[in-house]
């Protein structure tokens, strides 16, 4: 960890509360705002107090305090004495007064209304650090509070600590500060008509309040220019000229961290589940913000992932299973809604309404007649435990199409027969090791040998699989060991482009995973992809090069993507050989992210959001935010 630059040493104690990347961002604000605000003005010689001799020299004063050496000019050169007096060049004794330091104080009142929510509060946070240090250097007391919470509802604060800052971040109001609120603060703090060092921090409209007369102000606002991410800060002392500062905002992810939990002090409160409700497996939805979970009682749920550890968690969408049914797969539709595929005796049932053109609306659950139409049962082992996954999107004809990826690597099309109002299922490819939606495409990796299909499936491939205006699948197919010529290969394929050539990946094995990357250039149309090249070597495919990473012996790769540990880098997320330690591996570093409370049975990284989730043998389910390195959600298993 690098230390703060020497220029920030006066504020090192306050900045040490922040993690290193955030402390540098806040420190840059602090340095520039401190220069704009300036130090506290010393008390005037004429402000009274008990006389206490003299304290140096001054260029101003009365002739009874003129230095004796200056009187020599009156004897030797009277005209020079007059000239020096006219131009202020004479020296006088400066009187000193004894004044109680406790009477001096700095007061800061912050606006928490709608005009200052969001990025302006980052400047507020830096100003609190500046004002606290400024008062400490002058031997003055420091007091601050929120304008919208007048006393006695809120007592003023006297220091800047992590707990108080978190309380202030939670103080938000839908209305701007009123005259009554500011007047209540002035009365409670005994601020005179012209207080010595009292500041209002907020929008320019604070100047319109009658009680703001005589107070210093700091006006904060965002620069309203296309493509600009800056703050305009105008420092307006009561008795000095205005000073303006333009501050460049930190990266968007760091801004979110500063506004939600700058100290990483908040943790997710564990959710206690009943033993029968224990999750057995899970997977992320296509958009990455929901978790589709399979439970021990056979039910399926879709839970929205909270944006922060303290966010309110909505009730999950859940489907109970009847005694004569078994869940085969589930998924979350892009426009909302849980899809589940059930097995019922000799037929299959799909729960969930598929969107169709208006003339074909009206089907909810539908039975799938028969079994696998291609006549083969997939047996390729997959790293994904539990039931399979359903993917949903619309084709060019606005028909919603559904793909089933089984846990053994079989890829099937679930489609509607409009004339008979029923659903059928046909095999497409095998073995598939990874599949995601990338932009407008669903991409997969396929092997060298193709599975024979019927003429009906060939017609389906030619007609409805044209690229529509919604997402398309991308998946990975591993080579089949017993495949005939051409030789086995691992290749990438985009669903719907059956006439195009497959993209052959330069890897020797078929296991692969897609990942999330926000500031790293990746291959267009494929996203971030990593595939196993050798026994312990995985290859990441970036826009202009490939990166090989060696995985420790006995470890298992669970995803690929960026992490809060290092900016502008991507690496592999790995479950170590002890089956409890989660690592992030790059070419040059190995970082321990978390150690699970028990053996991890399944871990996964979302391909479209910076999220890592894992499930332990004891039933604990944890979701971690990779941009902030903190746990967003934790569910544990309790009693019956």
C-alpha positions in Angstrom: 0.0 0.0 0.0 1.4 3.4 -1.0 1.5 6.2 1.5 -0.2 9.6 1.0 1.9 12.2 -0.8 3.7 14.7 1.5 1.3 17.5 0.5 -1.6 15.7 2.2 0.3 15.1 5.5 -1.7 17.8 7.5 -4.9 15.7 6.8 -3.3 12.2 7.0 -5.2 11.3 10.2 -8.6 12.0 8.7 -7.8 10.5 5.3 -6.5 7.3 7.0 -10.2 6.4 7.6 -10.7 5.7 3.9 -9.4 2.8 1.9 -6.3 3.7 -0.2 -8.0 4.4 -3.6 -10.7 6.6 -2.0 -8.2 8.4 0.3 -6.3 9.7 -2.7 -9.5 10.9 -4.4 -10.7 12.7 -1.3 -7.2 14.0 -0.6 -7.1 15.7 -4.0 -10.3 17.5 -3.1 -9.1 18.4 0.4 -5.9 20.0 -0.9 -7.6 22.3 -3.4 -10.5 23.2 -1.1 -8.1 24.1 1.8 -6.3 26.5 -0.5 -9.6 28.1 -1.5 -11.0 28.4 2.0 -7.8 29.6 3.6 -6.9 29.6 7.3 -8.8 31.2 10.1 -8.2 34.9 10.4 -6.5 36.1 13.6 -8.3 38.4 15.9 -7.8 42.1 15.3 -5.7 44.1 17.7 -8.7 46.3 18.5 -11.1 43.4 19.4 -10.4 43.9 23.1 -9.4 41.5 25.8 -6.8 41.9 28.6 -3.6 43.8 27.4 -0.6 41.5 27.6 2.5 43.7 26.5 3.6 43.8 22.9 3.8 41.1 20.2 6.2 42.1 17.4 6.1 45.1 15.1 3.4 46.5 12.8 3.3 49.0 9.9 0.2 50.6 11.4 -0.5 52.2 14.8 -0.5 55.5 16.8 2.5 57.7 17.2 2.7 56.9 20.9 3.8 53.4 19.8 6.2 54.6 17.2 9.7 53.0 17.6 12.3 55.3 19.2 14.6 54.7 16.2 11.9 56.2 13.9 11.9 59.5 15.9 15.5 60.0 14.7 14.1 61.0 11.3 12.3 63.9 13.0 15.7 65.3 14.1 17.9 64.4 11.2 15.4 64.6 8.2 11.9 65.8 9.0 10.8 65.6 5.4 11.8 61.9 5.2 9.7 61.2 8.3 6.7 62.7 6.6 7.3 60.7 3.4 7.7 57.4 5.3 4.5 58.1 7.3 2.6 58.8 4.0 3.8 55.6 2.4 3.3 53.4 5.5 7.0 52.7 6.0 7.2 53.5 9.7 7.4 50.7 12.3 5.1 50.6 15.4 5.0 48.3 18.4 2.1 45.8 18.1 0.1 45.3 21.3 -0.9 41.9 22.5 -4.2 40.9 24.2 -5.0 37.8 26.2 -8.2 36.2 24.8 -9.8 32.9 25.7 -9.2 30.4 22.8 -12.3 28.4 23.7 -14.5 31.3 22.5 -13.3 30.8 19.0 -15.1 28.2 16.9 -15.9 27.1 13.3 -19.5 26.2 12.5 -20.4 24.3 9.3 -24.1 23.6 8.3 -24.6 21.2 5.4 -27.5 21.1 3.0 -28.9 17.6 2.6 -31.7 18.6 0.2 -32.4 17.5 -3.4 -30.0 20.1 -4.9 -27.0 18.5 -3.1 -27.8 14.8 -3.4 -25.3 12.7 -5.4 -21.9 13.9 -6.4 -22.0 17.3 -4.6 -21.8 15.5 -1.3 -18.3 14.3 -2.2 -17.2 17.9 -2.0 -19.2 18.2 1.3 -17.2 15.3 2.7 -13.9 16.9 1.7 -15.0 20.2 3.2 -15.7 18.6 6.6 -12.1 17.3 6.7 -10.8 20.8 5.6 -12.8 22.7 8.2 -12.1 20.3 11.1 -8.3 20.5 10.5 -8.5 24.3 9.9 -10.2 24.8 13.3 -7.7 22.5 15.0 -4.8 24.4 13.6 -6.2 27.7 15.0 -7.0 26.2 18.4 -10.7 26.7 17.8 -13.7 24.5 18.5 -15.5 22.8 15.6 -19.2 22.2 15.2 -21.2 20.9 12.3 -24.6 19.6 11.5 -27.3 19.1 8.8 -29.6 22.0 8.0 -32.7 19.9 7.4 -32.5 18.3 10.9 -32.6 21.3 13.2 -32.1 21.0 17.0 -33.2 19.5 19.3 -34.0 16.8 16.7 -30.3 16.6 15.9 -27.5 17.6 18.2 -24.5 19.2 16.5 -21.4 17.2 16.0 -17.9 18.2 17.1 -15.7 15.8 15.2 -15.4 14.0 11.9 -15.5 10.2 12.5 -16.5 7.3 10.3 -19.7 6.6 12.3 -20.8 10.3 12.1 -20.1 10.5 8.4 -22.2 7.4 7.8 -25.0 9.0 9.7 -24.7 12.2 7.7 -24.7 10.2 4.4 -28.0 8.7 5.5 -29.5 12.1 6.2 -31.4 13.0 3.0 -34.4 15.2 2.5 -36.8 15.8 -0.3 -37.1 19.6 0.4 -34.4 22.3 0.4 -33.6 24.0 3.8 -36.1 26.5 4.9 -35.8 29.8 6.8 -37.3 28.3 9.9 -34.6 25.5 9.9 -31.7 27.9 9.5 -33.1 30.3 12.1 -33.4 27.4 14.6 -29.8 26.5 14.1 -28.7 30.1 14.6 -30.6 30.3 17.8 -29.4 26.9 19.1 -25.7 27.7 18.3 -26.0 31.3 19.6 -24.7 32.7 16.3 -24.6 36.5 16.5 -25.7 38.8 13.8 -22.2 38.7 12.2 -20.7 35.4 13.4 -16.9 35.1 13.1 -16.6 31.8 11.3 -19.9 30.2 10.3 -20.4 28.5 7.0 -23.3 27.3 4.9 -22.6 24.5 2.4 -25.1 23.9 -0.3 -26.8 25.4 -3.3 -26.7 29.1 -4.3 -30.3 29.4 -3.2 -29.1 29.5 0.4 -28.2 33.1 -0.1 -31.9 34.0 -0.5 -32.7 33.0 3.1 -32.9 36.0 5.4 -31.0 34.2 8.2 -28.1 33.6 5.9 -27.1 37.2 6.1 -23.6 37.6 7.6 -22.7 33.9 7.1 -19.9 32.6 4.9 -21.0 30.2 2.1 -19.6 27.4 0.0 -21.8 26.8 -3.1 -21.4 23.4 -4.7 -22.9 22.3 -8.1 -22.3 20.0 -11.0 -20.9 21.4 -14.2 -23.8 21.1 -16.7 -21.9 20.4 -19.9 -22.3 17.3 -22.1 -19.7 14.7 -21.3 -18.2 16.7 -18.3 -18.0 15.0 -14.9 -16.9 18.0 -12.7 -18.0 20.0 -9.7 -18.0 23.7 -9.5 -17.2 25.0 -5.9 -17.5 28.7 -5.1 -16.1 29.7 -1.7 -17.7 33.0 -0.5 -16.3 34.2 2.8 -18.3 36.9 4.5 -15.5 39.5 4.4 -13.3 38.3 1.5 -13.3 37.9 -2.2 -14.9 34.8 -3.9 -12.7 31.9 -4.9 -13.8 29.3 -7.4 -12.5 25.7 -7.8 -13.4 23.2 -10.5 -13.0 19.6 -9.3 -12.8 16.5 -11.6 -15.0 13.7 -10.3 -13.4 10.3 -9.5 -14.4 7.3 -11.6 -18.1 6.4 -11.4 -17.5 3.3 -9.2 -15.5 5.3 -6.7 -18.1 8.0 -6.6 -20.7 5.3 -5.7 -18.4 3.9 -2.9 -17.9 7.4 -1.5 -21.6 8.1 -1.4 -22.7 4.7 -0.1 -20.0 3.4 2.3 -16.7 5.2 2.0 -15.2 3.4 4.9 -16.5 -0.1 4.0 -18.0 -0.2 7.5 -21.5 -1.5 6.6 -22.1 -5.2 6.4 -25.1 -7.2 5.2 -27.3 -8.4 8.0 -27.6 -12.2 7.7 -30.9 -13.6 6.5 -31.8 -16.7 8.4 -33.6 -19.5 6.4 -35.4 -22.6 7.7 -33.6 -25.9 7.2 -36.1 -27.0 4.6 -35.5 -23.8 2.7 -31.8 -24.4 2.3 -30.5 -23.5 -1.2 -28.9 -26.4 -3.1 -27.7 -24.5 -6.2 -28.1 -21.2 -8.0 -27.1 -19.2 -11.0 -27.2 -15.5 -12.1 -29.8 -14.2 -14.4 -28.9 -12.9 -17.9 -28.8 -9.3 -16.8 -26.8 -10.2 -13.7 -29.0 -8.5 -11.1 -31.0 -11.5 -9.9 -30.1 -14.8 -8.4 -32.2 -17.9 -9.4 -32.0 -20.3 -6.5 -33.0 -24.0 -6.2 -34.1 -25.1 -2.7 -34.0 -28.3 -0.8 -37.8 -28.6 -0.8 -37.8 -28.6 -4.6 -39.0 -25.0 -5.1 -37.4 -22.3 -7.2 -37.0 -18.6 -6.4 -35.6 -15.5 -8.1 -34.2 -12.9 -5.8 -33.2 -9.3 -6.7 -29.6 -8.6 -5.5 -29.4 -5.5 -3.3 -27.4 -2.6 -4.4 -25.8 -2.1 -1.0 -25.6 -4.0 2.3 -28.3 -1.8 3.9 -30.7 -1.7 1.0 -34.2 -3.1 1.5 -34.5 -6.5 0.0 -37.8 -7.2 -1.8 -39.6 -10.5 -1.4 -38.2 -13.1 -3.8 -40.4 -14.5 -6.6 -41.0 -18.1 -5.8 -42.6 -21.2 -7.4 -43.6 -24.2 -5.3 -43.5 -27.6 -6.8 -46.3 -30.1 -6.8 -45.6 -33.6 -5.4 -45.7 -35.2 -8.9 -43.3 -32.6 -10.5 -39.6 -32.2 -10.5 -37.7 -29.0 -11.5 -35.5 -29.5 -14.5 -34.4 -25.9 -15.2 -35.3 -22.3 -14.4 -34.4 -18.8 -15.6 -35.3 -15.2 -15.4 -36.8 -13.4 -18.5 -35.1 -10.1 -19.5 -38.3 -8.2 -19.2 -39.3 -9.8 -15.9 -40.8 -13.1 -14.9 -39.6 -16.5 -13.7 -39.5 -19.4 -16.2 -39.4 -22.9 -14.8 -39.3 -26.2 -16.7 -40.9 -29.1 -14.7 -41.0 -32.9 -15.4 -44.4 -34.5 -14.9 -44.6 -38.3 -15.6 -44.1 -38.6 -19.4 -44.4 -34.9 -20.3 -42.9 -31.6 -19.4 -44.5 -28.4 -18.1 -43.2 -24.9 -18.7 -44.4 -22.3 -16.1 -44.3 -18.7 -17.3 -45.9 -16.7 -20.0 -44.0 -16.4 -23.2 -44.4 -13.0 -25.1 -45.8 -13.3 -28.6 -47.1 -10.9 -31.2 -50.4 -9.4 -30.1 -52.5 -11.8 -32.2 -51.0 -14.8 -30.4 -51.2 -13.7 -26.8 -52.7 -15.7 -24.0 -50.8 -18.8 -23.0 -49.4 -19.3 -19.5 -48.3 -22.7 -18.5 -47.9 -25.2 -21.4 -47.2 -28.9 -21.5 -44.3 -30.2 -23.6 -45.4 -33.3 -25.4 -42.9 -36.2 -25.6 -39.2 -36.2 -24.7 -36.0 -35.1 -26.4 -36.8 -34.9 -30.1 -33.2 -35.6 -31.3 -33.2 -39.1 -29.8 -30.1 -38.8 -27.6 -29.5 -38.1 -23.9 -26.5 -35.8 -23.2 -24.0 -37.2 -20.8 -21.1 -34.7 -20.9 -20.2 -33.7 -17.4 -20.5 -30.0 -16.5 -19.1 -28.0 -13.7 -22.5 -26.5 -13.1 -24.3 -28.3 -10.3 -28.1 -28.7 -9.8 -30.8 -28.2 -12.4 -30.3 -26.5 -15.8 -30.7 -22.9 -17.0 -33.3 -21.3 -19.2 -32.4 -18.4 -21.5 -35.1 -16.2 -23.1 -35.1 -13.6 -25.9 -37.1 -12.5 -28.9 -36.4 -13.2 -32.6 -37.0 -10.8 -35.5 -40.7 -11.9 -35.6 -41.1 -10.8 -32.0 -41.6 -14.4 -30.8 -40.0 -15.2 -27.5 -37.6 -18.1 -27.8 -36.4 -20.2 -24.9 -33.1 -22.2 -24.7 -32.5 -24.9 -22.1 -28.9 -25.7 -21.0 -28.8 -28.8 -19.0 -26.4 -29.5 -16.2 -24.7 -32.2 -18.3 -24.0 -29.8 -21.2 -27.0 -30.4 -23.6 -28.5 -27.4 -25.4 -32.1 -27.6 -26.4 -34.7 -25.3 -28.0 -38.0 -24.9 -26.2 -40.5 -23.4 -28.7 -44.2 -22.9 -29.2 -46.3 -24.7 -31.8 -48.8 -21.9 -32.5 -51.4 -23.9 -34.3 -51.7 -26.5 -31.5 -51.0 -24.1 -28.6 -48.3 -26.4 -27.2 -44.6 -26.4 -26.6 -42.0 -28.8 -28.0 -38.3 -29.2 -27.3 -35.5 -30.2 -29.7 -31.8 -30.8 -29.3 -29.4 -28.2 -30.8 -25.9 -29.0 -29.6 -23.7 -30.8 -27.1 -21.5 -30.5 -25.1 -21.9 -26.8 -24.1 -19.6 -25.6 -21.2 -20.6 -22.0 -21.0 -23.3 -19.8 -22.4 -24.3 -16.1 -21.8 -26.0 -13.2 -23.5 -23.5 -10.6 -24.8 -25.0 -7.3 -26.0 -27.4 -8.3 -28.7 -26.1 -11.9 -29.0 -26.3 -15.2 -27.2 -22.9 -16.8 -27.7 -21.7 -20.3 -27.1 -18.6 -22.4 -27.8 -19.2 -25.5 -29.9 -17.1 -28.6 -30.8 -15.9 -29.7 -34.2 -18.5 -32.5 -34.7 -22.1 -31.4 -35.0 -25.0 -33.5 -33.8 -27.2 -34.8 -36.5 -30.7 -33.2 -36.6 -33.9 -33.7 -38.4 -35.1 -31.7 -41.3 -37.6 -30.0 -39.1 -34.8 -28.7 -36.9 -32.9 -27.5 -40.0 -36.0 -25.5 -40.9 -36.2 -24.0 -37.5 -32.5 -23.1 -37.7 -33.0 -21.3 -41.0 -36.2 -19.4 -40.4 -36.9 -18.2 -36.8 -33.3 -18.0 -35.7 -32.6 -14.7 -37.5 -31.1 -12.0 -35.3 -33.8 -9.9 -33.8 -33.7 -6.6 -31.9 -33.3 -8.3 -28.6 -30.5 -10.4 -27.0 -28.9 -13.5 -28.6 -27.1 -16.3 -26.9 -23.4 -16.9 -26.9 -22.1 -20.3 -25.8 -19.0 -22.6 -25.6 -18.9 -26.1 -26.9 -16.1 -28.4 -26.0 -14.6 -30.9 -28.5 -16.0 -34.5 -28.4 -13.3 -37.1 -27.9 -15.1 -39.6 -30.2 -16.1 -37.1 -32.9 -15.3 -38.0 -36.5 -13.3 -35.8 -38.9 -12.6 -32.9 -38.8 -10.5 -33.2 -35.6 -12.1 -32.1 -32.3 -11.9 -28.4 -31.6 -13.2 -25.8 -29.1 -15.1 -23.0 -30.8 -17.3 -20.0 -30.2 -20.7 -19.7 -31.8 -23.4 -17.0 -31.8 -26.9 -18.4 -31.7 -28.9 -17.5 -34.9 -25.9 -17.3 -37.2 -26.0 -20.9 -38.5 -24.5 -20.1 -41.9 -21.5 -18.3 -40.4 -18.2 -20.0 -39.6 -17.5 -20.9 -36.0 -14.8 -19.0 -34.2 -12.1 -21.5 -33.3 -10.5 -20.8 -29.9 -6.8 -21.6 -29.6 -7.3 -23.8 -26.5 -6.8 -27.5 -26.1 -9.6 -28.2 -23.6 -13.3 -27.2 -23.6 -14.0 -25.8 -20.1 -14.7 -22.1 -20.3 -16.4 -19.2 -18.5 -17.6 -15.7 -19.5 -17.0 -12.7 -17.3 -17.5 -9.0 -16.5 -15.2 -6.2 -17.5 -16.0 -2.5 -17.5 -12.8 -0.7 -18.4 -10.8 -3.5 -20.2 -11.1 -3.9 -24.0 -12.6 -7.2 -24.9 -13.4 -9.0 -28.2 -16.5 -7.4 -29.8 -19.4 -9.7 -29.8 -17.8 -12.2 -27.4 -17.2 -10.3 -24.2 -14.7 -11.4 -21.7 -13.9 -15.1 -22.0 -11.5 -17.5 -20.4 -11.0 -21.1 -21.4 -8.8 -24.0 -20.1 -5.8 -24.4 -22.3 -3.9 -27.1 -20.4 -4.2 -28.9 -17.1 -3.4 -25.9 -14.9 -3.4 -23.1 -17.5 -6.3 -20.9 -18.4 -6.3 -18.5 -21.4 -8.1 -15.1 -21.3 -9.2 -13.6 -24.6 -8.9 -9.8 -24.7 -9.4 -7.4 -27.6 -5.8 -7.4 -28.9 -4.0 -10.2 -27.1 -4.4 -13.4 -25.0 -3.2 -13.9 -21.5 -2.3 -17.3 -19.9 -2.7 -17.7 -16.2 -1.4 -20.7 -14.2 -4.0 -22.0 -11.7 -2.7 -23.7 -8.4 -2.9 -27.4 -8.3 -6.3 -28.7 -7.1 -8.0 -25.2 -7.5 -11.1 -24.7 -9.6 -11.9 -21.6 -11.8 -15.3 -20.2 -11.0 -15.3 -17.0 -13.2 -13.3 -14.3 -14.9 -13.4 -10.5 -14.5 -12.2 -7.3 -12.8 -11.8 -6.7 -9.1 -11.5 -3.9 -6.6 -8.0 -4.9 -5.8 -6.6 -3.4 -9.1 -8.1 -1.0 -11.6 -8.0 -1.7 -15.4 -7.1 -5.4 -14.9 -8.9 -8.7 -15.2 -8.1 -12.1 -13.8 -9.5 -15.4 -12.8 -11.7 -16.1 -9.8 -10.5 -19.4 -8.3 -11.7 -21.6 -5.5 -8.5 -22.9 -3.8 -7.7 -26.6 -3.1 -9.0 -26.3 0.4 -12.5 -25.6 -1.1 -13.0 -22.6 1.1 -10.6 -19.8 0.0 -11.7 -17.6 -2.9 -8.8 -16.1 -4.9 -8.3 -13.6 -7.7 -5.4 -14.5 -10.0 -3.7 -12.3 -12.6 -0.4 -12.8 -14.4 1.6 -11.2 -11.6 -0.5 -11.4 -8.4 -2.6 -13.7 -6.3 -5.1 -12.0 -3.9 -7.3 -13.7 -1.3 -10.8 -12.3 -1.5 -12.6 -14.2 1.2 -12.5 -17.4 3.1 -15.9 -19.1 3.3 -17.3 -20.4 6.6 -17.5 -23.9 5.3 -16.7 -26.0 2.2 -17.9 -24.3 -0.9 -20.2 -26.5 -3.1 -20.8 -23.9 -5.8 -19.3 -20.5 -6.7 -20.1 -18.3 -9.7 -19.3 -14.9 -11.2 -21.9 -12.9 -13.1 -20.9 -12.1 -16.7 -22.9 -8.8 -16.8 -22.4 -7.4 -13.3 -19.5 -7.2 -10.8 -20.8 -9.9 -8.5 -19.4 -13.1 -7.0 -21.6 -15.6 -5.2 -20.9 -18.8 -3.4 -22.8 -21.5 -1.6 -21.4 -23.6 1.3 -22.1 -27.1 2.4 -23.9 -25.8 5.4 -26.3 -23.8 3.2 -24.8 -20.4 3.6 -25.3 -18.2 0.4 -23.2 -15.1 0.0 -23.1 -12.4 -2.7 -20.1 -10.1 -2.9 -19.7 -6.9 -4.8 -16.4 -7.0 -6.7 -16.0 -3.3 -7.3 -16.1 -2.5 -3.5 -14.9 -5.8 -2.0 -17.8 -6.1 0.4 -20.7 -8.6 1.0 -24.1 -7.4 -0.3 -26.1 -10.4 0.9 -25.7 -13.3 3.2 -28.3 -16.0 4.0 -27.7 -18.7 6.6 -29.6 -21.8 7.6 -31.3 -21.9 10.9 -33.5 -24.5 12.7 -36.8 -26.1 11.6 
